[in-house]
Structures are given as structure tokens and as C-alpha cells.
Amino acid sequence: MSGDGSFASVLSLGDRRLLRQIVRKVHLAHYPADKLTDIEVDKLIDAWGPEVAGRMVKRAVDAGLAG
């Protein structure tokens, strides 16, 4: 889980899991899987911030990837 004060830590568990899945499959597809801990993925989500993460969740929902 993310550290205190991070954007990813205030997301719902479902949104956080969805964002992690998107980031791993789309943005970090060529990165070694053993290096992609939840903490590392959350750091990237935090760096992008709530605006980008919100758009990613919306696109995933619109595409039927999440309920």
C-alpha cells in the first residue's frame, strides 16, 4: 500500500486496483514484472496526480474494463 499523504492512498480500493492494472498493462508493459510492486506502481500514479488518474479510471469504465 502507498505511504501516508499520497494520492493513491486516498483512492477507493477498487479504483486503486484498476489504476494499478492499467499502469502495469499499458504504461509499464516492458518493465520487468518482478520490479512492479504495488508501491512502485503507486509512486507513478502519485506522480501523475488525481487529474490523470481520474481520466484513466473514466476511460477504463467507459471501455467496460471496470464496473
C-alpha positions, 0 to 999 in steps of 0.5 A, spaced: 500 500 500 502 507 498 505 511 504 501 516 508 499 523 504 499 520 497 494 520 492 493 513 491 492 512 498 486 516 498 483 512 492 477 507 493 480 500 493 477 498 487 479 504 483 486 503 486 486 496 483 484 498 476 489 504 476 494 499 478 492 494 472 492 499 467 499 502 469 502 495 469 498 493 462 499 499 458 504 504 461 509 499 464 508 493 459 516 492 458 518 493 465 520 487 468 514 484 472 518 482 478 520 490 479 512 492 479 510 492 486 504 495 488 508 501 491 512 502 485 506 502 481 503 507 486 509 512 486 507 513 478 500 514 479 502 519 485 506 522 480 501 523 475 496 526 480 488 525 481 487 529 474 490 523 470 488 518 474 481 520 474 481 520 466 484 513 466 479 510 471 473 514 466 476 511 460 477 504 463 469 504 465 467 507 459 471 501 455 467 496 460 474 494 463 471 496 470 464 496 473 
